Amino acid sequence: MKIITSVLLILMSCVQVVHAKETPQLRYNDIVNENIGHVVYLDFWASWCTPCRRSFPWMNEMQKKYGDKNFRVVSVNVDSDPKLAQEFLAKIPADFSVLYDPNGNLASEMKLKGMPSSFIINAKGVVVSAHVGFNDKKKVRYEQEINHLVQGN
């Protein structure tokens, strides 16, 4: 019995190591390089974040409204447990890219100050504005910034 338990523990630790190696490290430059030529609304969210729940329908709307104008919404979930993100998305679907940063590497790289945090990135890959929080007043300003960039101004 002790041998079986030992073997199981060894196998479980190997599976964890393999899984950690297979998980790509999310980096800002990778997101930018994938989206050069597009204005990007880069949004960081978590399943426990109430304003995040209100931001998803708006981000869906922005993707639909500006998607044919070289605009993309890219969201990054920071929950350590991916099941929490999946439960959130089952209730509030996303019509845009959803990436996962369970270890918080990208969140640390971007120096997040709160949830949700978002960055508007121009078509050349430069962050032109950063925001914390989401409400009706802010979404008007965010859309004005997006519209300005997609119009090429």
ABEGO torsion letter per residue (X at the ends): XAAAAAAAAAAAAAAAAAAAAABBBBBAAAAAAAABGBBBBBBBBBAABAAAAAAAAAAAAAAAAAAAAGBBBBBBBABABAAAAAAAAAABBBABBBBBBAAGAAAAAAGBABOBBBBBBBAAGBBABBBBEBBAAAAAAAAAAAAAAAAGX
